[in-house]
Amino acid sequence: MPYVGALTFDAADPVRLAGFWAAVLNREARRGRVLPGVMVVPRALGDAPMLFLPVPEPKTAKNRCHPDLHTDDLAGELGRVLALGAEEVERHDGPAGRWVVLRDVEGNEFCLVEDED
């Protein structure tokens, strides 16, 4: 049965981007020994690492896939990730729930989703 070995991101500055995600997820970032990138190490067995690899070309379009980060403190986490360098794109509040679409320090989209009680 296949499993997710890593979530891999192209990056203009892998060290900076991995540092952002390590801070957001409270994880450790480590430089690769074989690949020229940086890995954000999972906290628990079963969590996929995040791998950030250098590429020469800039990001040019909206992500077709993005991480959803869940929290029971949307306002508090939103303030924290914005202070780390995220950019708010839009807010959603309706029958489907509450979430905020953000961009990381290289423009990659992700969502911060409020867990329902």
Summary of the structure (lengths in Angstrom):
residues: 117
radius of gyration: 14.7
end to end distance: 33.7
largest distance: 46.8
contacts: 293
relative contact order: 0.20
helix: 19%
strand: 35%
